[in-house]
Amino acid sequence: MSQLPNTAFEAKRLAAPRAVLRVVPHGERPDVLPSDSGAFVGPGTSPVGMVLKPVLMVAVTVAFVWIVTVNAWDDEGFFPWFWNPVWVVFPWVFLTPLWVGFLRSLARKPANDRFRKSYRTLRSTTAATVGRVVDVRLTRADSGGIADYVVAVDTPGGDLVVGRIAPSATFAPHEAPEPGDTVHVWRMPDGWTLVQAARGRQRPAATSKADAFSLAAELEQLAELHSRGDLTDEQFDQANTRLLSR
């Protein structure tokens, strides 16, 4: 497989629409599917929830537009001509992603519901194959977590690009699968492709930064003793070697 495009946004366009990656929690085997379909598509929405969600979206939209646009509206022409258009557009900078996500979830719901109904049977009848990660694209969020992640996988059934992450098992950037890692792939007869991977490297020890500061302080103290003549050149070299080899 050729490399993915340069950005996760571009790479996501190549992703299979019903391929889902799940990075399994520590202690769980990546070659065994979980018993609950919600691990891949999230829990189902109740009929009450399906009514409340659009009502809530409309309420949030009306309230936000009222607070921002209506309160900032200039009826008297005191501000420049572009004042009112700016405050008409401004709320939708934030509301548009919310509505896009909401409408996308509505579009996915029928397929997700069918998947939930057939998952238990397909889980017991579909065998896994082993694939290998060949390329990844990762975009970090401002918080340091993952905003977008796309992975290209070489499988016996052909090349696969996955840009949809299972909602049940979030992972940190240092835990994400990397090129060369092994993954397990289930190609379901209904068109879904499930990919599971083990978590990557363990989180660095919390004391590593403190250890670095401690080493720097000790080296600085040795240098000071040497400059005062309290340590000979030989003693200084030996002490430095001991510290750096710890």
N, C-alpha and C positions, 0 to 999 in steps of 0.2 A: 504493500500500500504506500502511495506517495504521502508526503507530509501533509498535515492539516494546514489550512490557511493561517496567516500570522496572528489573527486575533480569535478569541473565543466566540465573539459575535459572528464573525464570518464562518467559523468552523461549525457553529450550531446549525447553520443552514443545510449542512450535509447530513445532519443526524437523522437516524430513522425515527419516525414519529412515535412508534410504540416500543422503543428500546429504552430500558430503564437500568441505571447502574445503582447498585446498593453496596456500599462499603460496610462490611459486617462489623458489629461491635467486637471488642476483644473477648476471647473465650468462645466465640461462635465460629463454626466451620463454614468457610466460603463455598464448599462443594455440596452443601445441604440447604435446600430452600426452607424458609420459615413456614410455619403452619398457617399464618395469617396473611391473606392477600394485601391487607392494609400496609404491610411492610414495604410494598412497592408503589401503591397508588393512594395511600392514606385511607382513613376511615370513610365509610359512605356517609352521605348527607341525608338526614331524615326529611320526610315531607314538610315538617314544620320549619326545618332549617332552610329548605328550598324556597319557602315563602319569605322567611325573615331576611335572608341575605339580600335579595334585590330591594326590599323595603329599607333595609339599613343603608345600602349603597345610595339610594335616592335621598334618604334623610341626610346623610353625610354631605352629599353633593349640594343640596339646597342650603344647608347650614353654612358650608364653606363659602359658597358663592355669595350668600347674604352678608356674612361677616366681612369678606374681602371686597367684593365688587360693589355691592349696594352701599356699604358704609363709606367707600372711597369715591363714590360717584360725584362728579362735579356738575351740578345743575346750573350754576351761575357763570360758567366760563372763566373762572378765576385762574385756572391752570392752563398750560399749553394744550393744543388740540389733541395731542397724542395721549393725554392723561387717561381719559376714559377707555380708549382701546387697550391700553396697557393693563388696566385693572380688570377688563373683560377676559383677557387672555391669561393673566397670571394664575388664577385658581386652577386652570386646566393643565398647567405645568405639573401639578401634583395629582390632580384627579385623573388625568388620562392614563397613567400607569396603573392606577387602581382599577379603572374600568376595563382596561385591556386584560389584566390578570383575572378579573371576575368573568369576563366573557370567554376567556380561554378555558377557565375551569368549567363553565357551562358546556362549551363545545366538547370537552373531554369526558363529561359525565356519562353519556350513554356507553361509550367504549369502556370506561372504568367499571361501570356497573356489570357489563357482560363479563369482564375479566374476573370480577369478584365471584360471580356465580359459577364460572367454570374452573377457577383456580385450583380448587381442591382435587378435582379429577385430573387436570393437566399436570399438577405437581407430582402425582403418583405414576403417571404414564410417560412423562417426557424425560429423556436422559440428558445429562449434562455433557457438554464437550469442553475441552480445555483450550483457551485462547491466550494470546500474548499481547500486551499493550505495546503499540509501536509508536504512538505519539500522543501528546496531551496539550491542551491549552487551558490555562488557569488564569482567571482574573480575580484579584484580591479586592475585598470590600474595604472601606475606610477603617472599619473596626479591626482589620487584620484577618478576618475570616475569608470564606470563599463566596464571591459574587456570582461567578460563572465557571463551569468546569466541563470540558468536552474531551472525550477520550476516543482514540482510534484503536480498534482491536483487530488482530489477525486471527481468524477462526477457521476450523476445517470447512465450515459452510460458506466461507467468503468473508470479505472485509466488512467491518461494521463500525459505524460512528455513533456514539452515544452522547447525547447532550442533556438527557433528563435524569435528574438525581432523585432517588427514592427519598420521600420526605421523612421517613422514620429514623434514618441513621445519618445525621449530619456528621461531617468530619472536618478536621483542621487541615490547612494546606500541607503541613508536613506529613499527614496521614494519607494523602491522596495517592492513588496508584501512579506509578511512573513507568516510562518505557522500559521494557524487559520484564515487568511483573507479570505473573500468571493470573488469569481470571477464569471463572467458570461461567459458561454460557448455556442457557436453555432457550431454544427456538421453539416456541409454542405453535401448535397448528393453527391457532386463531390469529396469528400475525404478531403476537407480542414476543419480544426478545428480552429475557431477563439476564442480567450480568451481575455476578457477585465477585467482590475482591476483598482480600484481607486488608486490614489497616496497615499503613506503612510504618515508617520509623516511629519509635516511641518519642514522646515529648521530651525535649532536652531537660535535664535535671534543673530544678529551680535554683540550686546552689551554684551553678556554673559561673554566673556573673560575680557572685560574692567571692568565689575562689579566685577569679581573675584579679579582682581588686586586691585581695590578700597577697597574691604573688607579686603584683606590682609594688605594693608597699614594702615587702621584704627586700626586693631588688633595690629599691630606692634607699633603704636603710643600709644595705651592704655598700652601696656606692658612697654614701656619706661617711661610713666608717673607713673606707679605703682612702677617701680624699683627705681625711684627718690624720692618716698615718696609723690608725689603730689596726689595720690589716695590711699584711704584705701583699705584693702582687700575686704570689703563689696562693696564699690563703683566700684572697678575693676570687681568683679563678676557680678554686676548688668549691667554695661556697656557692658561686653562681651555677656551676655544673650540677651540684646537688639539688638546688632549687628547681632548675629547668628540667631535670630528669624525673621529678616526682610525678 
